[in-house]
């Protein structure tokens, strides 16, 4: 079981100490000489691994040399731990080599190195632990009756670690370097890569020969003082680190960006550059050299530099030659030539000849003088052009002033927006209204759909807007409601004009906002006067027609009443339904005759013949109306008249109140003809402490009233209809279904009875009329 891991040879101790010193000093020297800020991580890892490896070797030689057995516990454990640390260094060097190969070749990172390093470290730690705790477990390992580790277990187990985690990395980086060198067209890369791959191969062969092959051939006991494992790998790994540093210092690895930049600069420069080796053989030329020498790069490459430039020059010393005369294509040229050396790596040197045509420079100087004279002339022209531009600028400013004056003199608001909706110009009225908005944008919710369409579609958009007294834009229905309440509502005509300069949207927009409040008011008054004139002419014609009609129809109603009275006398059963229908017909005919008499008296101008007002209970009129309309009530309409205060008394004409309620009830039934619903009559007292003001109706003075409520659940009315419902001849019914005189006559009868009304309506929900009829108290009646 005893094995000698470390030798007590003083030569190995000296070599280990020198290797340790070199390992410490090498990165400092490399960074200082190559002006690199920091070495790459794989190279730093290799240097640190070499430091640890050499330090462990020195400790092993000093304290743990010679054969040892497990019985020497303290020394044995220390030796195993030191040797385990060295094995960890092998694994880290293998990972660093693989990492350096990837870094050199700029290849994609693979998980192989991480997996290999982690597994190798765990195996080394496990083997070290087993050799310290139970070495018999390894030496006694049984593989189908064969004990492979019975003899020299440490050497064999750690040799497997070497073969799995160190040797593959070395072979792989050699393969990568050879493959990269053979594929590259750059001679420097080919030379450096082949040199490094060959050196690595030699180091690996030498290390394997002296650490494995010769000891196995000669026998481990042939070495005096014991055998130290992997001693040549220890020294040659340091040499491998030096080789990696050498490759790192090459132009390709150190700064690919600068190499690319210099190559591009050299190819674009007009002066000539020639690369040649120590034998004077031209390796490469730039475009400037081919142009100055009048030869192609193919014909120049491979020739001797002495056959291209004058042979009396010293081509291999850094010097400068001025006024060198050369005959090129029958013309004499004066050249200035620089010779210098360029060290690409520690092993490669390139000679460079840089030359420029001074005769061409003289020509350029003459051309520059001519250009200076032309520049003076151009300067004079520039002064003249500047004067012209100044005049055009003053004319432009004058035009802008005229345009601004014109815009500010307009009697309406004007502003101008860019394609993105940014304010660019405002006139005086808009500035006074909103303040300066130049450079600002409106919020998306504040931009009207008309402005968006003008900007996107390129179409002129015009619409009317309304604003309340606070300047807030409101709808037309709200404007009509506020107008009915007597509040100020401003009306504006808005116009958005796209400026079609660009080929596609969005477009710049010119915006106009004209205050049409006064004009709309005058138009409204004109329309009212025109409508009143029309109504008066119609009423005059109607009066003439009604006079003749009333005379004839009065006679017809007289005969109808006579026949109805005879029918009542003939019927013996006074409780029958027929008798009831005849009585109702007689009442209706009598009311018609009374109405015709009123009409005739009004036409004749006989005011004294008007029906006198009396005190009566209004609930009776409502019940009578309910009874009449219930006879012809549609099946989808329900009547409700339970809430009637029978104690209320009013003064007025019974027929007038009957006509008012009948007209309102008929209009409600018409509104519910399609959809159905309910018609509700209510009567209750109402005391107003102050004047009641509502839209679309005259104010109701304070006082005590009998309040009539006629409510339906029909279609309702919009603000435009509500404004004109009491106008004569205005109707929403189809032709042949109404004349538009029902509500106008009801309004007239309300005024005659000193009564008032209010109305509430909602589209799609229904309409409610409220009648305020002055109550008649018992004291007042007496």
Phi, psi and omega in degrees: 000337183290132177225149179255107183271334184231141180265152178264022182291127178293333178296316178296325178296316180296316180297322180294320178295316178298319179297323178294318179295317178297320180298322178289318187276336187300311180296327177295316179296317183295314180294324181288317183288322186262006179051036178270135180294321182202137178289155178295155185301315180300321180292320176298320180295322178294318180295315179297321179296320178295320178299312180295319182297312181293322178297317178296323179295319178297315178298319180296317180294320184287321192240343189228033180277160178086168181292144181220150178239163181297340181293333177277078196300305186295313180294320181296315180296316179299317179298317181295320180294316179297317180294324177296322176296321177297320179296322175299323178295322176303312183298317182293324177295320178298316178295319180296322177298315179295320179295321178295322177298316178295319181295320180295319185271000182053040183268169180290137180290135180243157181282002184299314186296319180295316180294315181298314181296316182294314181294318180298317180298316181296321180293317180297316179298318181296316179296317179299316180298318181293320179292332178280315187275310185218077182296336180294334181296328180276314181293332180266012181299127186250119178243090181055046179085358180252134181250090185289336185251019181293324180251128180052060183296323182294313180301314185290316182294315182284340171294323175297319176300317179299315183292331183272325192237349178249307183299317180300323180294320178297314180296322182292319180290327175297317178297317181296317180295317178297317181295316180294321181293318182291331181275344185276143176267353180278121182296329179294316178296320179297316181294313183293315181296318180294321179297316183290317179297319179294319180295318178298319180297316180296317179299317182293318181295317180296316182297316180294322181297311186278336182265340184234304190293306182296317177299322180290323180289313183279339185093138186292336182282353182289344182270129181287135177083008179100172185244130178260121184290140170057034182291321179289326173299324181298315182283320184285338174294324175297319178296324176298321177298320177298318178297317179297322176294323176300316179293325180297327182280356180291156183296326182294316185279322188291318185205084179294325181296315179294322178298316179296317181297316180295321178298316178295319180295319181295321181289333183268342185292145182278337179282161185270140177225130180232129174260134177213155184272186183293341177273359180086008182276127183289128180259322182201152177223155177264177183294325180297323179294317179296325181288317181290322182273349179071026180228158180279162179293329179294319180287335181276319183295134180096344178276166177278143180296334180289338178274351181256311177260165180305131187287348182277006181269156177268103188277345188244025176227139181287109183205175181229135176240128177250153177057046175272119184269132180225142177262112183238115179054041176082002180242143180269127179238142178260117184249151168243121190240132175249132173246128176206165181254147180235111179273110181280317177224185177292342186247344186241136179227135179240135176270141185230135171244119180246122184222150181224151183271104180289331177296324176293326178296319177298319178296320179295323177297319177296318177297323178297321178297317178297319179295325177296319177296318177296326180296321178299316179295319178296328178296318177297318177297322180297322177298318179294316178297323179294321176299317179296318178296322178296320178295316179295324178294320179294323177294320178296318178297320179296319178295320178296322178296319178296317180296317178297319178297318179295316181295319181289337179277349180295141183277018178218167184281138181222136171213166189224133182237151176280183180298331181267008178082020180269133179294131180238336182206141175222145175272178187299317182295320180290325176296319178294328183281313188243353186080177182289129178239012184297129181086354181262169177230148175281153172293151183301323182287344180269354181268126181288157180294333180290318178296319179297318180294321178297320182287321185274320186262346181073029180246142177288128182239132180231135175206162181255134179236161182231142178228143177278187184295338179270001180083013179271131181289133183231168179281170181291323178296318178294322177296317178296323180294315180293325177295319178297332178274001177085010179274157182285128175230125180264140180245133182231142168262121183252134180228129178243115186247112177285142177261105190274070177265316180284162182282341182214164180288162001281161183247157170292152188229131172259124187245130178240139178225107186255129178282111183251019185299309183293320180295319177296324178295316179295320178296321179296315179296321179297316180295322178296316179296320179295319180293320178295321178298317179297316181297318181297318179294321178294319180295324178296315177296319181296324178297318179297315181293318183294330179299309180293319181295316182297321180297313181291316185290335177295320178294320180296316179295327178297315179293324179296320179294323179297314179295322179294323178293320178297320180297324178293322180289327182288323183287124182276322182277100183287350182260002183286162181290330180294319178298322179296316180297320181294323179295318179295320178296322179295319178297316180297319179295322179294319178295322177297320179294320177296318179297320178295322177297320176298317180298317179295319178296321179293322179292322182281349182077023181266081183291332183291342182273003181296151181291129182286151177283145181227166175266129182209171178267117187289342182296332180295323179295318181297316181296322179295318179295318179299320181294320181293311185285339179292337179292329181241026185287132175298150183293339183267011180239134178250141179256140177225121179216040183278329186269075179238121178277108185279356181271352184281144178233141177225161176248131179170192180261124184300317183297325180295313179296323178298317180293321181298310183293323179298316180297317179295320179294318180296319177296322178295317179297323179294322179293336181254013185299320183272315188268340186076180180152208182225144177243122187240132174247132176226150178216121181203160181284152179216127178246119179261119179284334180218172181296136180258122181243123178225159179294151171064019180209150178291156179298146178257120182293162176292148180156187180256131186225152164269114188263120176264137177233115177243107187239138174233165177247042183274213188279341183076180182225149173273176185294324179296319178291320183296330179292334191240012185294335181262005177282136178299141176070009174264126181211150175260001180279160179291159178303134181092351181257348180185157181257344183083025181249354185295305183287330178293320177290326177296320179296320179296318180293325177296318179295322179295328180268012182055035180254167184225169180214158167222162182219141173231133182213149176221129180300128178084355183241328177136181184224143177229125174257136176244123178253129179251101181253127183302132179282149177251110178279165181295324180295315180295323181293318179296000000 
